C-alpha cells in the first residue's frame, strides 16, 4: 500500500522543533477468545512497540482468552460492556446501557463485567469501561465510578479530563474501518489528514494533549488493507516525539 504520509511527517517535525511530546495508546474492541485475527493483532502490537488495550466482552470471554493474554504483556484487558447487546428501540441508535433500561440492571451488568474480568485476568486487567458502540448516557457515568471503574473510553477528543468524579475520560480518535455497506479501509488519505489536523490542534493548545491520542481497531473485522494501514500508522507516529500512555 503506497500512501503519502507527508502531511503527518511535516506536522511531527513541528512537534520536534517545539520540544513537545504526544502520548499515544491503542484500543481494540470485541475480544472473547483466541483467534487468528487476535494473533495478528498481538504480533503487530509487538512489532510496532505499542501495547493494545483489549476491550473484552465479559459475558462471552473464555478462559482460553485469559490464558492467551497471560503470556502477552502487550495485551491489556479492559471491560467492553457486558454482552454487547443492543437494547435500544429500533428507531434509536444502538447502545447497551441506555436510559430505557432500569439503572439497577445496568449497574449489575457493569459491576459483574468488572468482577468477572478481574477474576479471569488478575493484575493485568485495567478497570476501564468501554461501552459498546461508544455510547453511554452521562447520567450513568457516576455509577461506573461507584462500581470501581477508574476510566471510561468512547471516541472523539474529550471535553473534560474526568467524565465524572474519579472517572478519567480516555477516548480514541482515529478509526480506520469503514463499516457500511461492507467492512473495509476508510479513505486512507483522509485518515492521514485527520491525524495531522488533530495533532496540529494539540500542538497549538486547541485540544487537550494530556489525553492519549488513540487508535480504535476491531481485529475481527479487519481486511488486509486495514492491517497494513494500522502497521504504517504506528510506524509513522512512533517516528515522532511520542510517549506510551500508561493507565494510572
Secondary structure, 3 states (H helix, E strand, C coil): CCCCCHHHHHHHHHHHHHCCCEEEEEEEEEECCCCHHHHHHHHHHHHHCCCEEEEECHHHCCHHHHHHHHCCCCEEEEECCCCCCCCCCCCCCCCCCCCCCCHHHHHHHHHHHHHHHHHHHHHHCCCEEECHHHCCCHHHHHHHHHHCCCEEECECCCCCCEEECCEEECCECEECEECCCCCEECCHHHHHHHHHHHHHHHHCCCCCCCCCEEEEECHHHCCHHHHHHHHHHHHHHCCCCEEECCCC
